[in-house]
Amino acid sequence: MIYKILENSAFTSNLMKWYAFHKRDLPWRNIDDAYKIWLAEIIMQQTRIQQGLPYYEKFIHRFPKICELANAKEDDVLRLWQGLGYYSRARNLHKCAKIICKRPGHDFPTEYTDLLKLPGIGPYTAAAISSMAFSKPHGVVDGNVQRVLARYMGISENVAERSTQKEIAKITNQLIDKNDPGGYNHAIMDLGATICTPSNPNCQACPVSDSCVAFEENLQNKLPINKKEIRRSKRFLYYWILRYDNKMIFQKRDTKNIWKGLYEFYLIEKPQKIEPEESIDDFLINLSVNDLTISEIFEYKKHVLSHQDIYSFFIILDLNLTQYEHIKLNYSYQFYSLDEILQLPKPILIDKFLREKII
């Protein structure tokens, strides 16, 4: 495979000529600022440009320098990230910023292997930073690159397999423009995003279609082969909104979870769906079972994540003064006003519920 690519040097030259006229205008391009490049690459992971761009702009406006991000509170970082999902990216973003700000000059390492040692930076992000900020010849491999090269080379192996991904990484490192490695990486990703799309690729506009195996053999709809074994799980979340006057119990999730570090209502999770009233636990019972009065129950729409289907229920429990004072005296739960809750970082399903049903 690599031999054929090396013989066909026209791939890179044609790609770069195409990119010179058709590149997307994005704020983290045509710069060598490692902070902005790193921030953009972390935000854009598993995120469409249209969705991620406003977040990038918000982060740059709020934290124009990396040490301003490092010195921010984690709650502020998570709140700014709210809605992007994969919150471990935001936590690692914060950790990485703190490490960089302890380095002389607050500069990122220039070498690929050193970048890999930083939290939240894997092979893709390390290749992006090293090539785009420091002109190191490391090719990025994302879904766009896999698709372009699998079609161009006629790769019939499963791109979800680690061995195939390594082979594609070798190929793109052989192809990379040594004079402009960052530009090459932008170019091949743009080609995949705008021309060599997953469905209905625009082969007539492709700068390398004249030597593309998929185009020659009409395999565009068969390549790449991407068979992932995805095990979906169902979660049933029962949120009890314990409310007194305009204040509600809201707490930070500290346990390991996709929402670690975010805030939520009092939560009871069950392995299968039950009636919301049946989700009551000892804490709720001990409030004073005889006086327990549920005001409203909302069964909210299914929230779909990459590997989970989340079914959520919101049960509003209006406390009387005795119950409110009992909790304040005997438990560590904290009450927040609605305005305070809106400012705290929280799962997007809770934010949507608040804005649709409570405000």
C-alpha positions in Angstrom: 0.0 0.0 0.0 2.7 2.5 1.0 4.7 1.8 -2.1 1.8 2.8 -4.4 1.3 6.0 -2.6 5.0 7.0 -2.7 5.1 6.4 -6.4 2.0 8.6 -6.8 3.4 11.9 -5.5 0.6 13.7 -7.4 -1.8 13.0 -4.6 -0.1 15.5 -2.3 0.6 18.2 -4.9 -2.9 18.0 -6.3 -4.4 18.1 -2.8 -2.4 21.2 -1.8 -3.3 23.0 -5.0 -7.0 22.3 -4.3 -6.7 23.4 -0.7 -5.1 26.8 -1.7 -8.3 27.7 -3.5 -11.0 25.9 -1.4 -9.8 25.9 2.2 -12.4 26.8 4.8 -11.9 30.0 6.6 -11.6 29.1 10.3 -10.1 31.3 13.1 -7.5 28.7 14.2 -5.9 28.4 10.7 -3.0 30.4 9.3 -1.7 30.9 12.8 1.1 29.1 14.8 -0.4 29.8 18.3 -0.3 26.4 19.9 -2.8 27.4 22.6 -5.5 28.4 20.0 -4.7 25.3 17.8 -4.9 23.0 20.9 -8.1 24.6 22.1 -9.8 24.2 18.7 -8.7 20.6 18.3 -10.1 19.6 21.7 -13.4 21.4 21.2 -13.9 20.0 17.7 -13.3 16.3 18.7 -16.5 14.4 17.8 -18.2 17.8 17.2 -19.4 19.5 14.0 -17.7 22.7 13.0 -21.0 24.6 13.1 -21.6 23.4 16.7 -18.1 23.8 18.0 -17.2 27.2 16.5 -19.3 29.3 19.0 -17.7 27.4 21.9 -14.2 28.1 20.5 -15.1 31.8 20.3 -16.5 31.9 23.8 -13.4 30.2 25.3 -11.0 32.6 23.4 -13.1 35.6 24.5 -13.2 34.4 28.2 -9.6 33.0 28.3 -7.5 34.8 25.7 -4.3 33.4 27.3 -3.8 29.9 28.5 -2.9 30.9 32.0 -6.3 32.6 32.3 -7.8 29.3 31.6 -5.5 27.6 34.0 -6.4 30.0 36.8 -10.2 29.7 36.3 -12.4 27.6 38.6 -13.4 24.2 37.2 -17.1 25.1 37.6 -16.6 28.1 35.3 -14.8 25.9 32.7 -17.5 23.3 32.8 -20.3 25.9 32.6 -18.7 27.4 29.4 -18.4 23.8 28.0 -22.1 23.0 28.8 -23.9 21.4 25.9 -20.8 20.0 24.1 -20.9 16.7 25.9 -17.9 14.5 26.7 -17.1 16.6 29.8 -13.9 14.7 30.4 -12.5 16.8 27.6 -13.2 20.0 29.6 -11.7 18.6 32.7 -8.5 17.5 30.9 -8.4 20.9 29.1 -8.3 22.6 32.5 -5.6 20.1 33.8 -3.5 20.6 30.8 -3.6 24.4 31.0 -2.4 24.2 34.6 0.6 22.1 33.5 1.5 24.3 30.6 1.4 27.4 32.8 4.0 25.9 35.1 6.4 25.5 32.1 9.0 28.2 31.3 7.3 30.7 29.0 4.0 29.0 29.4 4.8 27.2 26.1 3.6 23.8 24.8 6.2 21.2 24.1 7.2 21.2 20.5 7.8 17.5 20.1 5.0 15.0 19.3 6.2 12.5 22.0 6.2 15.2 24.7 2.8 16.4 23.7 1.4 12.9 24.2 2.3 13.1 27.9 -0.2 15.9 28.5 -3.7 15.1 29.8 -6.3 14.9 27.1 -3.8 14.9 24.3 -3.8 11.7 22.2 -2.1 10.9 18.8 -4.5 13.0 16.8 -4.2 16.2 18.9 -0.4 15.7 19.3 -0.1 15.5 15.5 -2.3 18.5 15.0 -0.3 20.7 17.4 3.1 19.6 16.3 2.3 20.0 12.6 0.2 23.2 12.7 2.1 25.1 15.4 5.7 23.8 15.0 5.8 22.4 11.4 6.6 18.9 12.5 5.8 16.2 9.9 3.1 14.3 11.8 -0.1 13.4 10.0 -3.4 13.6 11.7 -5.8 10.6 11.5 -9.5 11.3 12.1 -12.6 10.0 10.4 -12.2 12.3 7.4 -8.6 11.2 6.8 -9.6 7.5 7.2 -12.3 7.9 4.7 -10.2 9.7 2.1 -7.3 7.3 2.2 -9.5 4.2 2.5 -11.2 5.2 -0.7 -8.2 6.5 -2.5 -6.1 3.4 -1.7 -9.0 0.9 -1.9 -8.4 -0.3 1.7 -10.9 -3.0 2.4 -9.8 -3.7 6.0 -12.0 -2.4 8.9 -11.0 1.1 9.8 -12.4 0.6 13.3 -9.5 -1.9 13.9 -6.4 -0.5 15.5 -4.1 -2.3 13.0 -5.9 -0.6 10.1 -5.6 2.8 11.8 -1.9 2.3 12.3 -1.5 1.5 8.6 -3.4 4.6 7.6 -1.2 6.7 10.0 1.9 5.3 8.2 0.4 6.2 4.8 -0.5 9.8 5.8 3.0 10.3 7.3 4.5 9.2 4.0 2.2 11.5 2.1 2.6 14.6 4.3 3.9 17.8 2.7 7.3 18.2 4.5 7.3 22.0 3.6 3.8 22.6 5.0 2.7 19.7 7.2 0.0 21.7 9.0 -1.4 22.8 5.7 -1.5 19.2 4.5 -3.4 18.1 7.6 -5.9 20.9 7.1 -6.2 20.0 3.4 -6.9 16.3 3.8 -9.4 16.9 6.6 -11.2 19.6 4.5 -11.3 17.2 1.5 -13.0 14.6 3.7 -15.4 17.1 5.2 -16.5 18.9 2.0 -15.9 16.6 -1.0 -15.2 13.0 0.1 -18.2 12.9 2.4 -19.7 9.7 4.0 -22.6 9.6 1.6 -22.9 11.1 -2.0 -19.3 12.2 -2.3 -18.7 14.9 -5.0 -16.1 12.9 -6.9 -16.3 15.2 -9.9 -14.9 18.0 -7.8 -12.2 15.9 -6.1 -8.6 16.8 -7.0 -7.4 13.2 -6.6 -10.2 11.2 -8.1 -8.3 10.4 -11.3 -6.2 7.9 -9.3 -8.7 6.9 -6.6 -9.5 3.2 -6.4 -13.0 3.7 -5.1 -13.8 6.1 -7.9 -12.3 3.8 -10.6 -14.2 0.8 -9.3 -17.4 2.5 -8.1 -16.8 1.6 -4.4 -17.6 5.0 -2.9 -20.6 3.6 -1.1 -18.7 0.5 0.2 -15.6 2.1 1.5 -14.5 2.7 4.1 -15.5 -0.4 6.0 -16.2 0.8 9.5 -17.7 -1.9 11.7 -17.9 -0.9 15.4 -19.3 -3.0 18.1 -21.4 -0.5 20.1 -23.0 -1.8 23.3 -25.8 0.5 24.2 -27.1 0.7 27.7 -30.3 2.2 29.2 -30.3 4.4 32.2 -33.4 5.4 34.2 -32.8 8.6 36.2 -35.3 9.9 38.7 -34.5 13.5 39.7 -36.3 14.7 42.8 -36.6 18.4 42.9 -36.8 19.3 46.6 -38.1 22.8 46.6 -38.8 25.3 49.3 -39.9 28.8 48.2 -37.6 29.6 45.3 -34.7 27.4 46.5 -33.9 23.8 45.5 -31.4 21.2 46.4 -28.7 21.1 43.8 -25.5 19.1 44.3 -22.2 18.4 42.5 -21.6 14.9 41.1 -18.3 13.7 42.4 -18.5 10.0 41.4 -16.8 8.8 38.2 -19.3 9.4 35.5 -19.7 11.2 32.2 -21.1 14.1 34.2 -18.5 14.2 37.0 -18.1 17.7 38.2 -21.5 18.9 37.0 -24.4 19.8 39.2 -27.8 18.0 39.4 -30.9 17.6 41.5 -31.2 14.8 44.0 -30.8 11.7 41.9 -32.0 8.1 42.3 -31.0 5.8 39.5 -32.8 2.5 38.8 -31.8 -0.4 36.5 -35.3 -0.4 34.9 -38.3 1.8 34.5 -40.6 2.1 37.5 -43.3 4.5 38.6 -41.6 7.7 39.6 -43.3 7.6 43.1 -41.7 4.2 43.7 -38.2 5.6 43.3 -38.3 7.1 46.8 -35.4 6.2 49.1 -34.7 6.4 52.8 -33.6 10.0 52.7 -36.9 11.1 51.2 -38.9 8.9 53.5 -37.2 10.3 56.6 -38.2 13.8 55.6 -41.6 13.0 57.1 -43.5 10.4 55.1 -46.9 11.4 56.3 -46.5 14.9 55.0 -44.7 14.1 51.7 -46.5 15.7 48.9 -45.5 15.5 45.2 -46.5 18.6 43.3 -45.7 17.6 39.7 -44.1 14.7 37.8 -42.5 15.1 34.3 -41.5 12.1 32.2 -38.9 13.7 29.9 -38.0 12.8 26.4 -35.2 10.2 25.8 -31.7 11.7 25.8 -29.4 9.9 23.4 -25.7 9.7 23.9 -23.1 7.8 21.9 -23.4 4.6 24.0 -26.4 5.4 26.3 -30.1 6.0 26.1 -31.2 8.0 29.1 -34.7 8.1 30.4 -35.2 10.9 32.9 -38.1 11.7 35.3 -38.4 15.0 37.2 -40.4 14.8 40.4 -41.1 18.1 42.1 -41.5 17.9 45.9 -42.5 21.1 47.6 -41.2 21.1 51.1 -42.9 22.6 54.1 -40.9 24.8 56.5 -40.3 21.9 58.9 -38.9 19.7 56.2 -36.7 22.5 54.9 -35.3 23.3 58.3 -34.8 19.6 59.0 -32.6 19.1 55.9 -30.7 22.3 56.6 -30.0 21.1 60.2 -29.2 17.4 59.6 -27.8 17.0 56.1 -25.1 18.6 54.0 -27.3 19.3 51.0 -27.3 22.8 49.8 -30.2 24.9 48.5 -29.7 27.2 45.5 -32.0 29.7 44.0 -33.2 29.2 40.4 -30.9 32.1 39.3 -27.9 30.4 41.0 -28.8 27.0 39.4 -28.9 28.5 36.0 -25.3 29.7 36.4 -23.9 26.4 37.5 -22.6 23.7 35.1 -25.1 20.9 34.6 -26.0 18.2 32.2 -27.8 19.6 29.1 -30.9 17.5 29.8 -31.3 19.3 33.1 -30.7 22.7 31.6 -33.3 22.0 28.9 -35.8 20.8 31.5 -35.3 23.9 33.6 -35.8 26.2 30.6 -38.8 24.4 29.2 -40.7 23.5 32.4 -39.5 25.7 35.3 -38.5 29.1 34.1 
